[in-house]
């Protein structure tokens, strides 16, 4: 059975690149273009891990993390935040909202796969 990754970003090019990268790495990929769709896809598909853009219109990555962490059914899903912000405060806020890790944009696709695999290893050890 393939592990499921939910890729959430409001930039179609980023979603396509990540979907291609994770499929090639052996994952089943689910995608969402905004925070509201992400919450719906989590409930429908129960992904093993989430790669989540931080800055999205309406419901941003911070709030998606908070909502998922408050729900017992989703509170333990590993989340990797993607952000174009380089500042320490933004990364810290993301971790405090419930992300397990973060990566900066632009990113190296293979590094994201490695980070996701490490998050899954930690989640299964947990």
C-alpha positions in Angstrom: 0.0 0.0 0.0 1.4 3.4 -1.0 1.8 6.1 1.6 -0.4 9.2 0.9 0.9 12.7 0.8 -1.4 15.7 0.6 0.3 18.6 -1.3 -1.3 22.0 -0.6 -0.3 25.1 -2.4 -2.1 27.9 -4.2 0.5 27.9 -7.0 -0.4 25.3 -9.7 3.3 25.0 -10.8 4.4 24.1 -7.3 1.6 21.5 -6.9 2.4 19.9 -10.2 6.2 19.7 -9.4 5.6 18.3 -6.0 3.0 15.8 -7.3 5.4 14.6 -9.9 8.2 14.3 -7.4 6.2 12.4 -4.8 4.6 10.0 -7.4 8.1 9.3 -8.7 9.2 8.6 -5.1 6.4 6.0 -4.7 3.7 8.0 -2.9 0.1 8.3 -3.6 -0.5 12.1 -4.1 -3.6 14.1 -3.2 -3.6 17.8 -4.0 -5.4 20.9 -2.8 -5.2 24.5 -3.9 -6.2 26.2 -0.7 -6.6 25.7 3.1 -10.3 24.9 3.0 -9.8 22.3 0.3 -6.9 20.9 2.3 -9.1 20.4 5.4 -11.7 18.6 3.2 -9.1 16.4 1.6 -7.6 15.4 4.9 -11.0 14.2 6.2 -11.8 12.4 2.9 -8.4 10.7 2.2 -6.6 10.6 5.6 -3.1 11.3 4.3 0.0 9.9 6.1 1.8 13.3 5.7 1.0 16.8 4.5 3.2 19.3 2.6 1.5 22.6 3.3 2.2 26.1 1.8 2.2 28.7 4.5 0.9 31.8 2.6 -2.4 31.1 0.9 -5.5 33.3 0.6 -8.4 33.0 3.1 -7.2 30.1 5.2 -3.4 30.1 5.5 -1.1 27.3 6.5 -0.9 28.5 10.2 -4.6 28.1 10.6 -4.8 24.8 8.7 -2.2 23.4 11.2 -4.1 24.7 14.2 -7.4 23.2 13.0 -5.7 19.8 12.3 -4.0 19.8 15.7 -7.2 20.4 17.6 -8.9 17.4 16.0 -8.0 14.0 17.6 -8.4 12.3 14.2 -5.8 14.5 12.5 -3.6 15.7 15.4 -0.7 13.3 14.7 -0.4 13.7 11.0 3.1 15.0 10.2 3.1 18.4 8.5 5.9 20.0 6.6 5.4 23.7 5.9 6.6 25.4 2.7 7.4 29.0 3.0 8.9 31.8 0.9 9.7 33.7 4.1 13.2 33.4 5.4 12.6 35.0 8.8 13.0 33.0 12.0 9.8 34.3 13.4 7.7 32.9 10.6 9.3 29.5 10.9 8.9 29.6 14.7 5.2 30.5 14.3 4.7 27.6 11.9 6.3 25.1 14.4 4.2 26.6 17.2 1.0 26.1 15.1 1.8 22.4 14.8 4.1 21.8 11.9 6.8 19.2 12.4 9.2 20.7 9.9 9.6 23.4 7.3 11.3 24.1 4.1 12.0 27.3 2.2 10.9 28.1 -1.3 12.6 27.7 -3.7 13.1 24.1 -2.6 15.0 21.1 -3.9 12.4 18.4 -4.7 14.5 15.5 -3.6 15.2 17.2 -0.3 11.5 17.5 0.4 11.1 13.8 -0.3 13.9 13.1 2.2 12.3 15.3 4.8 8.9 13.7 4.3 10.4 10.3 4.7 12.1 11.4 7.9 8.8 12.8 9.2 7.1 9.5 8.4 9.9 7.5 10.2 9.5 9.7 13.3 5.7 9.4 13.2 5.9 5.6 13.0 8.5 5.5 15.8 6.2 7.7 17.9 
